[in-house]
Amino acid sequence: MAHSHAVTGDTTPQHALLTELLAARGIAGEEAVARFLAPQWERDTHDPALLPDLERAATLIEEALAAGERLGLFCDYDADGIPGGVLFRDTLRTLGAQDVEVYIPHRNNEGFGLSTDAVDSLAERGVSLLITIDCGSANAAEVAHAHARGMRVVVTDHHHVPEQEPSADAFVNPNRPGSRYPNTALCGAGVAFKLAHALLSRAQVTPGREKWLLDLVAIATISDLVSLAEPENRALAYYGLIVLRKSRRPGLIHLCRKLGLSQRYLTEDDIGFSIAPRINAASRMDSPELAFDLLATTDEREAGELARTLDRLNNERKGVVAAMVRTVRGKLAGRASLNPVIVAGDPSWQPSLVGLVAGSLMEEYQRPVFIWGRDGAGTLKGSVRAPAGSNIIALMEGLAQESLLEFGGHACAGGFSISHERIHTLEEELSQALAAQGGGPEVLEPTPELALVPDATLRDVHALLERLAPFGVDNPKPLVRVADLRQVSVRRFGKGNEHLELTITHRDGGALKAIKFFARDNPDPSAITEVVGHLELSRFAGKVELRLRLVAL
């Protein structure tokens, strides 16, 4: 809901502004507001023992360590599973583990989750206790195979638990039926951290030692798009950012230097837009071990080389994805009209990249987008992204049973596999299924939460709004409107002039820069009377600048 009054740096009851903003977001009452604005570790985090099977998992690991057994970590390949794997291996080494085998599946060739091939590989390396990080809930058959190979299995995960649970020796997941854990929105690394915390406490390691793992938990919590209104997640991200700004991990230090980021001022945006994409680029373009090694290494030279490698891979990834997006745009431009659902793909496209393409096109066309490619085994696999308010799982369930080989995911994001024969009719089938369900969600115009006047004290307003950080899912940056514009100038910038910068001047004389990255708009400056966006403080190459990140003109 937009406020009727304009806000300047002269806000008298500043706390009242935050109270009003939070009330509009469903956080009301003095105590609730105070808790939100000031996360507290002891108050907002929960006892790890409340997680299902956590005590059993800790005991199994302690017994294996005491017996000198070889432990195996099977981590997911993304910016949740990799930080989770690194923090857990760090923990095992702190507890004296001499022999830890790490297995991270290849995104394109092996896909998500535990596989029998991975189990066999770890068994051949002599692993007797297998621990999964950020996966395993849907791997009942693979866990049974691990048992058949003589392993004990500890599953740590946060994903949806299917009807057939894995028969793991310990299954630690806050989303298990009957779980007493209050926070069902933990990310995978968050679950791993809880087990690590319990192990360190039981071993009577110096209290507080576990908090040095929070840099990795913050990366995962923000990257995996879990709720940042949930009090425990908010505390993990809040304190994790504090640790990240002081982190002594050489890989993170070198990555920040390479990207021109000031480590002492790192924000959730730096994680989401700079750090996480480079972690994910490793598995999308090469090997996930590169990202694991970046976060785990203690060698300065290796850290520098890995930071440069991940940055190069991310640049390559951006080029490939941009070309894929252009290809789909070209095909859509040739149509007389668009269906309610878009399906596009190419057998030469890697499934590891199609989710990024789907996300970009969904934002542009504001409808569900299914993009597919072909994996190393010749299977057509794809990703889907849909606008807020969608339910793509229900949409895919509405298809004929033989339409998709497999599918899964969340309300607005998911994955699927399909036969070569069915791919040609998928768009029509999905569009019909969407119509049968009443159509997609209404596309809503962005609604500003307050109006701003650019003046000399605008930075004070920004500092006030930053008290709501860290921002993310369920806690977006406040959307602001600047109206009554007297003059607007427009320029393009970037290698291909793909970005847009406005210099806006208010009728009272105050001026502000506003930018939009990868903007396809070609606005007429004389027609712009107001802009909507997020107020942000940019720190780049030693320059600090207050500006507006444009959402709408």
N, C-alpha and C positions, 0 to 999 in steps of 0.2 A: 504494500500500500504506500503510495507516495505521500510525503508530508506536504502540507500546504505552505509551510514557511521555508524560506531560504536559510541555509546555514552558512555562517562565516566563522572565521577564527574567533569571533567574539562570543562564542556560545557560553552563556552564563551557567545554566544548570547542565554541565557537560554529562554528568552521570544520567540525567534525565533523557538525553538523546540516546545513549546506549540502551537504557531501560526500554525506551519506546521501540527501538529497532529490534531488540530481543523479544519483546512482547509480541511483535508482529510475526516473529518466527516461532512462537509457541513457548518461549522461555519467560515466564512471568513470576513475580514475587521477589521480594528482596533477597531471600536466601538463594533462590535458584539463579538469580542474576549474579550475585556475589560468587557463587560456585563456578559459574561459567567464566567470569572475567578473571578469576584467580585460581587456576588449577593447582591442586595440592596432591603430591604423590601419595602420601599415606591415606588420605581420605578417598581419592578417586580410583586407586588401583585395588584389585581384588586379590584375595588369598589364592595362590596357585592351586592349593589342595582342593579347591572347589571344582576344578576341571575333572571330568570323568577319567578314571584310570591314571591320573597323574602320579599318585603315590606308587602305584604298581610300576609305572614306567621308570620312575626314579630308582626304585629298588632293582629292577632288571639291569639298568645301566651301571649302578654301583657294584652289583655282583659281577658283571662282565669286566669292569675295570679292575676289581680286586683279583680276578682270576687271570688277568693279563690277556684277555681275549681280543681278537681283532674285531673292531666295530666298523660298520658301514653306514655312511650317510647317503641317502638318495634324495636329492633336492630338485625342486622344480627349477625351470630355466629362466624365470622372469625376475623382475625387480622386487619380488616378495620372497620367492624361494631361495634366490642366491644370497641376499643378506641374511636370511634365516639360517642357511647352511653355514655361512661363515661364522655367525655368532655362536652357533652350536658347536662347531669344531673348535673355536677358541675356548669355549667352556670345557669341552672334553680334555683339551690340552692343559688347561688350568688345573683340572682334576687329576692329571698325571697320565692321560692316555698317550701311549707311544705309537699306537698303530690304528689310524683312522683312514679308511678308504672312502673316497668321495666319488659318487657317480651322479652326473647331471645329464639327462637325456638330450639328444640332438633334436631341436625343435622341429625341423623339417622331416627328418628320417624316422624318428621314434615317436614324436608327439608327446602329449601330456600324460603324466601318471606313470606308475610302476609298470614294468613289462617283464615277461618271463625271461627275455634275453638279458635284461639288466640284472635280474635275480641270479641267473646262471653265471654271469660275469663276476658278480660279487662273491658268489659261492666258490668259484674257482680261485678267487684271491684269498680264500680262507676266512671270510667274514662269518661270524657265528651269531652276531646280534645286528639286525638291520633296523635303522631308524629313518623314517621318512620325514621330510620337511615340506610342508605346503602341498601335500598330495597324499593319496592312499585311501581315501574314504570310499572311492568307487572301484577299488582294486581287490575285491574278495578273491577272485581266482588267482591273482598274482601273489597274494599273501599266502594262500594255500600252497602254492608252488614253492614259496620260500620255506614253508614248514617242511615240505617234502624233501627239500634240499638240506634239511637239518638246521635251519636258522630259527631263532626267535625274532619276533617282529614287534617293533614299537611304531605305531602310526601317529604322527602329529600333523594335524590338518585343520582347516576351517571351512572347507567346502561343504556343500549339501551332502547329507548322508542318505544314500539310497536305502530302499527297503531291505536289501541284503547287505548287512554290515560286514566288513572284513573280520575274520576270526583272528585278529592280531592278539598277541600276548598282552598288549596294552594299546588302547585306542583313545588317544587324547584329542578331543574335538568338542568345542563348546556348543556345537549344533547337534550333538547326539541326542536322541530322545531321552528324556529324563535327566538331562544335564542340569546341575544346580548353579552353573556359572552364570553370573548376571549379564555378562557382555557376550552376546552372540555375534558381534560384528568385529571381533579380533581378526587381524590378518594372519597369514600363515606364519610369518616371522614373529608375530605377537604370541602365538601359541608356543612356538619354539622357545621364545624368551621366558615364558612362564615356567616351562620345564627346566630351563637353564638356571633360572633364579632359585627354584626349589633345590636343585642339585647343589648349587653353591652354598645355599643356606644350610643344608643338611651336612655338608662337608666343613661347615664352620669357617668358610673363607671370609676374609675381612668384610664386614657389612658395608654395603655401598659399592662393592666391586662390580656388581651386576649392572650398575647404572652406566658404566663405560661401554656397555653393549647397546645403549639406547640410540647411538648414532645410526646403527644399522636398522633398528626397529623403526625409527622415524622415516628413513628412506622407504621401507616396505609399507608402513602404514599409509603414507601419503601416495605412494606409487600405486598401491592396490585399490585405491578409491573406496576405502571403507568409511563409515560414518565418522565425521569429525565433530559431530554434536554429541556423540556418545561420550560420557565423562571419562572413561578409562582410555579410550582411543585419543581423546583430546589431551590427556595427561601424557600419554606415550609420545605423541607428536610434539607437544610443547617442550617437555624436558629433553626429548630426543634431539630437537633442534639446538637446544643449549649445548648438549654434548657434541653434536656435529660441528658446531662453530669452534669447538676446542679440540676436535678429534686429532689424534696423533697418527692415524692410519696414513702411511705414505701415499697409498693409492688415491685416497680422497684428496689429500693435500695437492698432489700433482695434477689431479683432474680439475680441481678448482683453478689452479694456475693456468692450465691449458685453456680453460674456457673463459678466463678473465673474470672469474667470480671471486669476490672478497669473502674468504671463509668466515670471518668474524661476523658478517652480516647475512649469512645464508638464510633463505626463507623457503617456505613450502613451494613457491613458484620455481625456485632454483632446482629443487628436487624434481618437481613434475615436468619442467620444460627443458632441463639441461642434464641433470645427473641420471635420472631414471631412463631416459631414452638411450643413453650411451650404455647403460647396463643391459638394456634389452637388445641393443644393436648387436651385441656379441652373439646371442643365439639366433637372431634373425639373419645375420649376414655371415657368420663364421661359427665359432665354438663358444658355448656358454662358459667354459672354463676360463676364458679370458677375463670375464667380469668377476668370476669368483676369485681368481688370482689377484686382480686389481684391489679388491677389498681385503684380501687376506695377507698380501705380501708385507714383509717388514724390510724389504730391500729397496733402497731409494732408486737405484738405477732401473730395476725391473718395474717399479711403480711408474717412473717417467715413461718408459717404453710402452707399458700397457695403457696409460692415459692417452698417449698419442694414437695408439692402435684403435682404441674404442672411439675416439673422436673421428678418426678416418672412416671407420666402419659406419658410424652414424651419418656422416656426410654422404657416403655411398648409398646408405639406406634412404635418405631423404631424396636423392636424385632418382632412385628407382621408383619410389612411391609416387613422386610427382609425375613421372612418366605414365604410371598406371592410372592415376587420377585423370590425366589429360586424355588417355585412351578412352576411358569410360565416358567422360564428358563429350568427346567427339561422337561416340555412338548415340548418346542420348540426344545430342543436338540434331541428329538426323531424323528423329521421330516427330510425328505430327503432334503427339501428346504423350504424357508419361502415365504409366500405371501407378496405382497406389503403393505398390512395392517395386523396388528396382532390384533386378538380378543381373549381374555381369561377371565376367571372368575370362580366363585364358589358361589353357593347359600349361603354358610356359611360366605362369606366375607361381611364386613360392607361397604356400599357405601361411608361412610366418609373417608375411607382409600384408595380407589381404584385410586384416582387421583395421589397420591404419587407413587403408583406402576406403573401407566401408565407413569409418568414422568421419573422414573428411567429406565424403559425399552425402552422408546423412545430415551433417550440419548445413550443407549447401542446399539440399533439396527437401529437407524436413519431412522425410518419410523413411520407412524401414529400407535398409540397403543390405543386400546379400551379395558378397563378393567371393568368388571361388578361384582356386588354383589346383595344381596337381602335385602330390607329394612324391617322394622318392620311390614309393611302391606302386605308383600309378593310380592311386585313389584320389578322387576329386574331393577336396576338403575346403571349407569356407568359413567365413565369419560374418556375423550380422550385427549391425548397430541400428538402433531405433531411437526416436525422440523420447524425451521424458514423458511418462504416462502410458507408454506402450507396454505390451506383454508379449514379447516375441516367443516365449515358451508356449503360451496358449496358442499363438498363431501357428507355430510348427506342429503342435498337437492337433490342430484343426485340419491338417492335410490327411490324405489317404495314407494308410499304414505303410504302403510300399514306396511312398514318395521319397523319404529320406532313409538312409542307412542308419545314421546315428545323429542325435542332436542333444544340446544341453546349454546351460548358461544361466543368465539372470534375466530380469524383466526387459532390460534395454540392450543387452549384449550377450552374444552367444556364439556357438559354433555348430557346424553340421558337416556331414559327409553324404555323398549322393552318387548314384550310379551315372555312368556316361549317358545312358539312355534317357534318364529322367531329367537331366539338367535343362534340356531344351524347353520343357513345359513348366519349369518350376515357377517362373515369374507369374504366369497366368494362374497357376494353382494357388500361389500365395495371395495374389490380389483378390481372387474369389473367396478365399478363406477369410481375409481381412474384411471384405464386404459383408460376409455372413456373420461376422462378429460385431458389426455395427460401424466399421471403419476405424481409422486410426485416431489418436488423440488430437484434440483441437490444438493447432499451432498458436500459441499465445505470444503476443508482443511482450518484450521485456518491460517489466514495470519498475520504475525507479523507486527506491526506498526513501530518498531524500533529495532535495534540491540544493545545489551549491552555487555560490558566487565566487569566482576566482578573485582573490585579493591577497594582500601581503601576508595574511595569517592563515592561509589555506593549509600550510604544513602542520599547523596545530590541529586542524580538523583531521588530517590524515593520521597523525599520531593517535588521536582519540579513537578513530575507527580501527586502527591496528590492535587495539586492546581486544578485539574480537578474534584475532588470529590465534592459532593457525587456521587458515581457510581451506575448505575442501567440500566433500560431499556432505550435504545437510547443513553446512555452514559456509555458504558462498560469500564472496566479497560483497559488501554493500554496493548496490547499483545506484548510481547518482546521475542526476540530470543537471546540465548547465544550459539555461535558456536565455532569452533576451540577448542574443548575440548581435553585435553591431557590425563585426567584420570577420570574415573567415578567409584564410589563404590555404591553398592546398599544394602539396608537392609529393612526388613519388621518390622512394629511395630503395636501396638494396641493389644487388648485382643485376637483377632483371627488372628493376623498378616494380617489384611485386608488393612492396609495402606502402602504406599511406600515412602521411603526417599532415595534420591540420594545425594551424595556429589560430586559435579562436580568441576574439576580443569581446568582452562583455560591454554592455551599454554604459556601465559605470567606469570602464577603462581598464579593468583587470584583464590580463591575458594568460593563456594556458595552452600548452601543446597537448595534442591528442593524437594517438597513433593506433593503427590497425595493421597487424602483420598478415601477409598473404591476402590482401584485400582485392577483391575483384570489382569493387565499387569504383565508379568514375563520377563522383559527385560534382554538382554545379555549386561552387562556393556561394553564389548569390541566393541559392535556394535553401541554404542551411540556416535554420533559425534556432535550433537546439541540438545538443548531442547527449548521448547516454553512454555511460561506461563505468569503469572501476578506477578509483583514484589510486595511484601507485607511485612509489619512490624508486626510481631506476638508479642502479649503481653499476656503471660499466666503464672500464678503463680509467678508473679514478674519478669519473664524473658522476655527480649526484644531481638528479633532476626529478622534480615532481611533475607528473603528467597524468593524463587520462588514457586508459586503455579502452578504446572505442568498442561498444557493443552494437549501437544503432545510431543512425543519423536522423 
